[in-house]
Amino acid sequence: MKRCWLMLALALAAGCKSQTPPPSPATPSAAPETAGAALNNPPASIAAQSSPAVAPEPLPPAEAEEVSRLLGAGEYDRALALLWSAPPTADTLSRILHVAVLLDRREDADKAADALSARAKSDVRAWLALHAYAPERAGTSTGAGGGDAALIAQAELKRAAGDNTGAFQKYRQLMLGGTTAYSRLLGFSAAASLSGKAMHAQDVIDLIAGIGPMASSDEMDSAMEMFSEFFQDAKEMSALLDHLQAKTKAEPNNWAAFYVLGRFSARHGELEKAIQWLEKAPAEGAGKPHVQRALSRLLSRQKHFAEAVRLARELWERDPSPTNRLELGERLIEGGHDVAAVELLRDMPDHPLAAFKRAQVLLAGAAVRSGFPGDLAEAMRDAEKRGWREHADDIASAAASASTTPKALFEELVKDVKLVEVSAACNSLLARLAAKMKDARLAAEHWTRAVALWPDYPPFLIRASQVYGATARLAEASALLTRLMELQPYRNDHVTSFIWAERARDREAKAIDMLLERAASAADPETANAAGIGMMKAELPVPAIKALEHAIRKDPESARYRFNRAGALRDAGRLPEAEKEYQRLLREGMNGRAFHLHEVTAAYLNCARKANREKDARDWIRSLIEGKSVPWWQELAVEWEKAEKAPLAPPSGMLEK
């Protein structure tokens, strides 16, 4: 599913969502990767892309309008020059890249791609731009973006010029004629975003039928995730289902209609109906593997394990790919055939990489339940040998969860002295097993070993600090939390945990001084913002105000930092100052645009209620709407209507990202 959400986020990023998240905590001075290396390392966290971004816009509103005007008028040289003069955000560089590709300005395009490569691990838009440009740069029509890179660039250029209709047409063209399943999915998702509503039901069928012969199971899952996003409205869903059912009657050989009906029925909990639709699909043709795979999964969910395994085995025997081997392994595990699953997954091929990793995690659970600790140890060794630390820890976590006799597994593993000495993942597994045995001392011992082997791996530091805190080893917990704050300076939860540990040691004042010093000296305002939020969560609003003022000094234009400071002012009892800040945010927004109207409205009304000035606050908001005093008065009216119907829940007073 991780790849599925990645593709959805990438596609949405190519549509209307042009905001970029706060910078990654990567070391700024690190040398940029090559574009090729960046393409092989997609963004680690996609969740942030679906959250409202609050980073500054790449261009002030007036300059953004001028760029759009120049592009629309065909004055590309002037538009390109203006974009190069803007701050080099991922959004700006992506626009430069697309314009340069369209104008065949290879020097500009390569320069933008090199700059984007340094951002591609943390920014979806940067990764997408490099993905589209890779085949152009290589001088080939194959590769990451297929022969569709120029079409994507043209669509993005039209969007940048404000021509959403033209961009929609280009992306729909990509959807219907793209050279890869990925590009067709991208075309559908971007076109749906640009249209502002779900695409026609026929488009869904056409896309599924079109990508069927070329798509992987992950890509088909991506398609269904996107469709589920775009068909949220009950009326649209009803119309889609009516169209699909009519299609199955008119075209009984159209496998795509049956497939989509089955997947949508399953999505809405109608599993037996979903099985019936999939069983009615044509038995032969391009869609057979996808239909069979979906049917096997549903049958297993309904505990029809024998039939589910039969279908999965038939798939694998017909096409012994890693994906089909993995599907069969999952069905065997779900049906309780752990020994058979271990035998099947033990020699899983390395490609595709995602399937191999997933198989090893499944193997960990199956090996534990079937009594094959040797396979478990080998899986951990292999993952660590390849440098997959997160994956090796996932194997340990899966094994610990699957173990019903933790003491027996613990005793079996510690016999392999060499493994315990060199494997951080093995020690993390032993620590988890010790916790299941309720032996905190033993858990702490093995977390200490794991941390010694991987001293810069945050998940181990977090777990070890928690165990140290629970066993009164507070100085050691504080030391690990200090290291965590250095490794992940934007994580406010590390700050809160550090304060609690130091508070228990009667060192809270020293901890606050240290945190404020870090907030003042850090080059990035996010460090100061994290310190402020962490202090707020530790119920220290007064020093939190100071930390957030450091953030504001470093970035005076950030509405998010001002909002956070207002929450600290409120909790410190400085209500009039907090109210004024909330009013300013509602009145001025951020860079000429509304800023988190729901959160700010809720925070302002609750602050005013605390000060016994709620009526005045409501009258003031109403005056903004009735007087149309702000450009976003209509959006504010929607939030106001919600507040009138039901009291707004007290907000936390903080916006973390």
N, C-alpha and C positions, 0 to 999 in steps of 0.2 A: 504493500500500500504506500510505502514511502515514495516510490517512483511515481505512483499514480498521482499523489498530491503534488509532487514536483512538477509534473507535466501540466496539471491544472493551474498551478501558480504561475508557471512560465507563460502559459497561454493568456491568462488574465493580465499579466504584466504587459503583454504586447497590445492589449486593448486600450481601455481608458485609464488604467491605473498607472500613472507616471511618477508617483511619489517614490522617494527612496528612503530606506530606513537609516537610522543613525549608523555611523561608521562601525566596522567590526573592531573588536578589541585586539586585532592583530597588530604586531609591532609596526609602527609607521615607517620606520627606517629600513625595513626588510626590502631586499631587492625584489622587484616585480617578477612574477613568473612569466614564462612565455605564454602566448595565447593558447598554444596546444596543451600545455600542462593545466592551464586554468579550465579548459573545456572538459578535461578528464576528472575534475574535482568540482562538481556542481555544488551550489550553496548548501551548507550543512543544515540550516534551519529554514524551513519554508513557512513555518507557522507565523513568523513575524510579518510575512508579506500579506497575510489576510487581515492584519490589524491595521487600524488607521495610522498612517505614518504622520509624524509631526516634525520631521526634519524640514529645514528651510527649503523653499522652492529654488530650483536651479537658477532662475532669472527673476528679477523684479517684474511685477505685472506689466509695466509699460514696455520693458524690453522684450518680454515674452510676446506681447501683442505685435511688436515691430518685427520679430523673427517670423511670426505667422504671416504677417502681411507680405514680407519680402518673399517668403516661400510661395505663397499664393500668387504673387505677381511674377514669379519666375526669376527673381533677382537672387539667384542662388549664391553668387560670389559674396554679396553683401551679407546674406543670411549666415553663410559659413564663417565669415570674419567676425560677425557679432557673437556667434556661438562660441568660437574659440576664445573670445575675450571674457566669457562668463566663467564662474567658478567651475572647475573640472569635476562635476558630480557625474555619477553613472548615467543619469538621465540626459544631461547635456552631451556627454561623450557618445551616447547611443544615437542621439539625433545627428551629431556630426558624422558618425560612421554611416548612417543610412543615407544622408545627403551626399556624402563623398562617393558611396557606391553608385548611386544613381548618376552622378556626374562623371564617373570613372576617374575620380581623383585618388589614385592609388596611394600617393604619399600621405594625404590627409587621412585616408581610411586606415592605413597601417599605423600611423601615429596614434589615432584614436583607439584602435584595437589594442596596441601595446599598453596604453594607459588604462583601458578597461580590464585588462588581464589581472591587474593587481587587485581589482575589486570583485572579480568574478566568484570568489569563494563565499562572499557574504551578501551579494546583491543579485537578485534574480534577473533584473533588467540587464545588468552588465553581462551576465552569463548568456542570456538570450541573444544579445547583440553579437557576441563572439560566435555563438552557435550558428547564427545566420551567415556570418561573414567568412567562416572557416573555409568553405569550398571556393569562394571567390579568391581568397588569399592564396589558396593552394593551386589555383588555376585549373580546377576540375569541377565537374558537375555532380560529383558524388561526395559523400562525407556527411558531416553533422547535419547540414541543412539541405542536402540533396541539391537539385537544380532550382530550388525555390527561393534561394537567398535574395535574388534581385526582386522577386515579387513581394517578399516580406518588406524589403527596403522601400519599395514603391508605396506599399500600403502605409508604412510608418511615416513616410514623407507626407502623404496626403493627410494623415491624422495630425501631424505636426503643424500643417498649414490650416487646420481647422475643417478640412473636408472629410467629415466622418462618413458621408455617403459614399464618396470615392474609395475611402479605406475599406468600408464594408464590402463593396463590390470586389475589390482586390482579394480580400481574405476569403470571400465566398468562392472566388475563382480558385484559390489555393485549396479550399476544402474539397472541391469537386475534382480537381486535377493534379493535386500534389503528387510528387514522386515517391514519398514515403508516408507511412502511417502517421509518423510524428507530425509531418507538415500538414497533413489533412486535419488532424486533431487540432493543431494550432489554428488553422484557418477557421474551423467551426467555432472554437471558443472565442477567438478574437472577433469574429463577425457577430456572434451572439452578444458579446459585450458592447460592441459599437452600436448594435441595433437597439440596445436598451431593453430587450425583451427576449423571450425564447424564440428560437428559430422555428420555422414551420416543421410540422411532423414529417413531411416528405424529406426534408433535409436530413433528419435523423436517420431515416431508412437508407437514403442515398449514401450517407457517410459510412454507416456500418457495412453496407454491401460493398462499398469501394475499398475499405481498408481490410476487409475480411481476409483476402488472400495474402496480404503482406504483414498484418499486425501480429504482435506477440500477445500473449494472454494479459500481460501488464498493460499494454496499450488499449486492449479492449476494456479492461477495467477502468482505465483513464477515461475512455469515452463515456462509460456509464456514470462515472462520478460527475463529469461535466454536465451530462444531460440532467442528472438529478438536481444539480445546482440551478440550471436554467429553467427547469419545469417545476418550480415550487408552487406556483399559483394553482389552486384547485381547478379553475376553469380551463387553464392551459393543459393541465394534466388530463382532465376528462376529454378534451378535444384530441389530445395525442392518442389516448387509448382507443377512442372511437375510430380514429383514422387507421390505427394499426390493425384493429379487428376487421375493418372493412377491407384492408389490404390483404389480410390472410384469406379472405373469402374470394376476392377478385384474382389474387395471384398466389395460389397454394404452393408454388415452388419458390416463393420469395422468403428465403430463410431469415433474412434480416428482420422482417416484421415479427416473426415468431420469437426470434432471439430477444429483441428489445421488449416485447410484451412479457416474456418470461423474466428478464432481468428487472424490469420495473415492478412487476408483481411481487418479486422477491424483496425488492427494496422497501415495499410497503407492507411487508409481513405476511403476504398471502402466498405462503410457500407451496402449498399443494396446488394452487392455481398456477403458480410459476412452473412447477414440474409438468403439469398438463400441457402448457403452451410449448415448452421445450420438447416434450415428447412428440408433439404434432409437427415439429419442424421437419423439412425434407431430410431424408436420411443420407443423402449424398450431396456433394458440392463443396464450394469454397468454405462455407460456414460450418461444416460438420465438426471440425475440431473444437471450435469455440462453443458450439451448442453442447457438444458432448462434455466438455470440461465444466461448463456451467451446470449442466444437469447432474454430473457426478458430485459436485460440491453441494448442491441442494439436497440430493438424496442422502448424503452423509449427515447434513444438518437435521434431516428428518429421521435419522437413525436407521435408514435403509442401507446399512453398511455393505452388505454383500454385493448389491447391485452397484453401489458407488465404486467399490474396488474393481468390479468387473469392467466398468466403463473406463476407469482410469488406466487399468492394465491394458485394455485394448488400444487406448491412445498411445501408451508407451511402446507397445509392441509394433504398432504401425509406424511410429516416429520416435525412436529412442533418444530424444533430445534431453538435455538437462532439465528443461522446464517440465516435460512430461514425466521424467523420473521423479522430480520433486512432487508433482501432483499425486502420483501413485504413493509415494512415501507418506504424504499427509493423510491420504485416505486410509492407508494401513494403520497409521497411528491413531486416527480417530476411531477406527473399528477395533482397537485393542490389540492389533497384531504387531507389537513392538519388536519382537525378534525378527520378523520378516522385514520390518522397516529398517532396522539396523543393517541387515544384510544388503538391502537395496541401496541405502544412502552412504554406506561405509566408503565406497569408492566413487563418490560423486565427482564428475569432471569439474575442472576449474571454471568452465565457461558455460553460460554467462556468469559473471562474478556474483551478482546478486543472488542467483539461484543457488550457487555453491555455498555462500555464507548462510543463507536461510536453511539450507539442508543441514549444515553443521549444527545450527541451533536446535533444529528438530531432532537431530541425531543425539544431542546431549540428553534431552528428555527421555527419548526412547532407550538409549543405552543405560541410563540409570534405572529405569523401570524393569528392563530385561536382564539386568545384572552383568553388563559389559563395561565396567569402569575403564578398561584399557582403551576402548573406543573413545570414551569421554576424554581421557588424558591425551590421546593422540590428536583429537580435535583442538584442544587448547594449545598443545605444542605447535601444531600446524599454523593456527591463527597468529600466535606470537612470532613465529619464525617469519611470517609474511609482514609483520609490523602492524597487524590489525588489532590494536589495543582495545578499541571499543567493541569489536566483534568478539574478541577473546573473552571479554567480561560478560558479553551477552550469553555466551556458551555457559559460563559459570553460573550466571543468574538462572538460566533455563534448567540447568542440572539441579541447582538448589531447590527450585520450585517443584521439580518433579520428584524429589526424594521424599519418600514416606518413612524411611529408616535412616535419618541423618547420621546417627552415631556409627552405624555399620559402614556407610559410605565414607565417612570421615576416617575411620580406622583403616579402610582399604587404601585410601589415597595417600595417607601419611607414610605408608610403607615405601612409596616411591620417593626416597630421600632426595634424589637428584632433582626431581620435578619440583618438589617443595622449595628447594634452594634457589632455583632459577626462574620459576614461573610465577609471575605476579597474578595471573588469572587463577591459577591453582590456589594461591593463598586467599584470593577473594572468595573462592568457592568454599574453602575450609572455614573462613570467617563467617560466611553465611550459614554454613551447616552448624557451626558452634552456636550461633544465635538461635537457630531452631532447637538446639539442645539446651538453650537457656544458660549457656556458659559464657558470660560476658568477658571474663578474664581471657579465655581462650580466643574469643572473637577479636579482642583487642590485640592479642599477640599476632594473629595472622593478618589483621589489617596493618599492623606495624611493618610486617614483612613485605606486604604488597606495596605499601608506600615507599619503602626503602628501594624496591626494585623499579617502581615508576614514580619518582618523586614529583613529577610535574603533571600527573594525570588527575584532573579535578574530581572525577567521581570517587576515586579512592580517598582523596584527601577529605572530601565531605563525609563519607561514611566513617572514616577513622576518627575524625573530629567528633562525630556524634557518639561513637562508642566511648571515646575518651571522656566526653562530658558526662555520659551515663555512669562511668566508673570513677568519677571524681579525679580524673587526670587532667585538671583544668589548664595547667600551664602548657601541656602538650597540645591540648585542643586549641588554645589560643595561638600557639606557634603555627599549627596547620592552617588555621583560619587567616592568619596574617599572610601566609604563602598564597592561599586562595585569592585574597584580595589583590595580590600582585599579579597573579595569573589571569584573573577575571575581574578587572577593576570596575566593570559596569554592573556586577551582580550585587544588588542591595541586600539580598538574604545573607550573604557572607558577613556583611557589616553588622546586621542584626545579631547573628549568632556570635560574632566576636564580642559585641557589647555584653551579651548575656553571660558569656564565659568570664569576661573580665569583671562583670558585676559580681558574680559569685566569688571572685577572688578579692573583692573589695578594691578593685583597681579601675572602677568605672571612669573616674575623673581623668586618669592617665590615658585611658582608651579614647575618650572624647578629644583630648588634646592631640593625640596622634592622628585621629581621623580628620580633624580640622586642618592639621598641618598638611596632610596628604591632599585634601580638597583644595587647599590654597596653592600648593606647588605643582599639582598635576597639570600637564599641558592641555588635556582634554576635559571639557566641562562635564562629560558624562560621569567621570570619576567623582566629582563633587556632587552631582545629582544623585548618584547611587548612595553616597555617604548620607545625604539628607534624607532620602527615603528610608534607608536602613535605620537611622536614628528615630525617625517618626514611628516606625514599626516597633522600636524598642521603647516607645513612650518618652522620647526626649525631644520635644518640639523646639525648645529654645536653641540648643546647638544645631538642630536641623535647619533652622532659619539661617544661621551663619554659613553652613555648608552650601545651602541653596543660593545664597547671595554670591558665593564664590562662583557658582555655575553661571549665574546671570551676568556677572562681570566678564566672564570669558565669552559668553554668547548673549549679548543684550537683546537680540531679536527673538530669542526662544520663548514662545508662549507657554510651552510645556514647563519650563523651569519656573516661570512666574506663577503658573497654576499650582505647582507643587509648593512653592513658597507661601502662597495664599492658604493652602491647607495647613501648613505648619503654623502660620500666624493665627489661624482659627483655633488650633489645638492649644496654642500658647495663651489664649485668652485675648489676643489683640484683634478683636472682632471688627471694629471699624476699618482697620487697614486691610483686613482680608476681604471685606465687602467691596471696598474700592477697587481692589485688584480684580475681583470677579466681574465687576461692572466694566472695567477696562477691557477685559477679555471678551465680554459679550459685545461691547461697542466697537472695538478695533479689530478683533480676530487676530489673524496671523498672516502677514504678507498679503493683505487685501482679501483674505478668504475667511470664512467662518471657522472657528476653532472649537472642536469637540462640544457642540452646543448642548448635548444632553448632559455631559459630565459637569460643564460649567454652570448650567442652569440649576442642576440638582445641588451642587456645592453651594452656590449663592443662596438659594432658598433655605437650605438647612442652616447655613451660617446666620442668615437673617432671623430665622426662627429661634436660634440659640440666643440672639441679642434682643428678642422681642420686637423685631422690626419686620416681620414677615409681610404684613400688609403693605408697607412702604416698598418692599422689594418686588412684590407682585405688581403693584401699580407702576413701578419703574419699567419692568419688563413689558407690561401691557402697552406702555407709552411708546416703547421702541417699535412694537409691532404695528400699532394703530397709526403712528406717525411715519411709518416706513423709514425710520431713522438710520437703519443699517442696510447694506445691500442684501444681506441674507435674512431679511425680516420674514420671508415666507417659510424658510427652514425653521426659524425660531418659533414661528406660529405653530408648526407641527409639534415641536417639543413642548410648547406651552399647553397645547391641547391635551397632550399626554399627562402633563402635570395637573391639569384641572380635573381630569377624569379619576386619577389615582395619585395619592401622595408619592413623591419621589423618594426612593429609599436613600437613607443617609450614605453618601459616597465615602470612599476611603480618603479622598482628598489628594490622591497621588496618581499621576500618569507616568508609568514606568518607561514606556516606549511609545 
